[in-house]
Amino acid sequence: MLRKTARLFVVKTRWEAFMIIYALATGAVERGQIYMLQYPGLGGKLLFLACTGSVFMAGAKILDCLKHEKAAKAREGAFVLVEPGKA
């Protein structure tokens, strides 16, 4: 049961990654708007940019990790171990 629950938190496809990035971006924009209200002027704008910029960095990292995992699985499948004398 625990293993099935843990699988829910594993990003397996690019589509899932984009959905997570969209959710992060929505929250970051909301937080940035609140910062702009609380800190009018340049300070609020800089905090807004920091919120949205972090989504770009996190999104790139998520997509990069998916690409590396796919390449690792491809390499793993390329190496087939054969028992001595069976080849």
C-alpha positions as CSV (number, residue, x, y, z in Angstrom):
1,M,0.0,0.0,0.0
2,L,2.8,2.4,0.9
3,R,4.6,1.6,-2.4
4,K,1.4,2.5,-4.4
5,T,1.1,5.8,-2.5
6,A,4.7,6.7,-3.1
7,R,4.3,6.1,-6.9
8,L,1.8,9.1,-6.9
9,F,4.7,11.4,-6.1
10,V,7.0,10.3,-8.9
11,V,7.0,12.4,-12.1
12,K,7.2,10.0,-15.0
13,T,6.2,12.0,-18.1
14,R,6.8,15.4,-19.6
15,W,3.1,16.1,-19.4
16,E,3.1,15.5,-15.6
17,A,6.2,17.8,-15.4
18,F,4.4,20.6,-17.3
19,M,1.4,20.3,-15.1
20,I,3.6,20.6,-12.0
21,I,5.4,23.6,-13.5
22,Y,2.0,25.2,-14.3
23,A,0.9,24.8,-10.7
24,L,4.2,26.2,-9.4
25,A,3.8,29.2,-11.8
26,T,0.3,29.9,-10.7
27,G,1.3,30.0,-7.0
28,A,4.4,32.1,-7.7
29,V,2.3,34.7,-9.6
30,E,-0.2,34.8,-6.8
31,R,2.6,35.3,-4.2
32,G,4.3,37.9,-6.4
33,Q,1.1,39.9,-6.6
34,I,0.8,39.9,-2.8
35,Y,4.4,41.1,-2.6
36,M,3.6,43.9,-5.0
37,L,0.7,45.0,-2.8
38,Q,2.7,44.8,0.4
39,Y,5.8,46.4,-0.9
40,P,4.9,49.0,-3.5
41,G,7.7,50.2,-5.8
42,L,10.9,48.5,-6.8
43,G,11.1,46.2,-3.8
44,G,7.7,44.5,-4.7
45,K,8.7,44.2,-8.3
46,L,12.0,42.6,-7.5
47,L,10.3,40.1,-5.2
48,F,7.7,39.3,-7.9
49,L,10.6,38.6,-10.3
50,A,12.3,36.4,-7.8
51,C,9.1,34.3,-7.4
52,T,8.6,33.9,-11.1
53,G,12.3,33.3,-11.8
54,S,12.4,30.5,-9.3
55,V,9.7,28.7,-11.3
56,F,11.9,28.9,-14.4
57,M,14.8,27.4,-12.6
58,A,12.7,24.6,-11.0
59,G,11.0,23.8,-14.2
60,A,14.2,23.5,-16.1
61,K,15.6,21.2,-13.4
62,I,12.5,19.0,-13.5
63,L,12.6,18.7,-17.3
64,D,16.4,18.1,-17.2
65,C,16.0,15.3,-14.6
66,L,13.4,13.6,-16.7
67,K,15.7,13.7,-19.7
68,H,18.6,12.2,-17.7
69,E,16.4,9.4,-16.2
70,K,15.2,8.5,-19.7
71,A,18.8,8.3,-20.9
72,A,19.8,6.2,-17.9
73,K,17.0,3.7,-18.6
74,A,18.1,3.5,-22.2
75,R,21.7,2.8,-21.2
76,E,20.5,0.2,-18.6
77,G,18.5,-1.6,-21.3
78,A,21.5,-1.6,-23.7
79,F,23.7,-3.7,-21.4
80,V,22.4,-7.3,-21.1
81,L,24.3,-9.6,-18.9
82,V,24.9,-13.0,-20.2
83,E,26.0,-15.9,-18.1
84,P,29.4,-17.4,-19.1
85,G,29.0,-20.4,-21.4
86,K,25.4,-19.4,-22.4
87,A,26.3,-17.0,-25.2
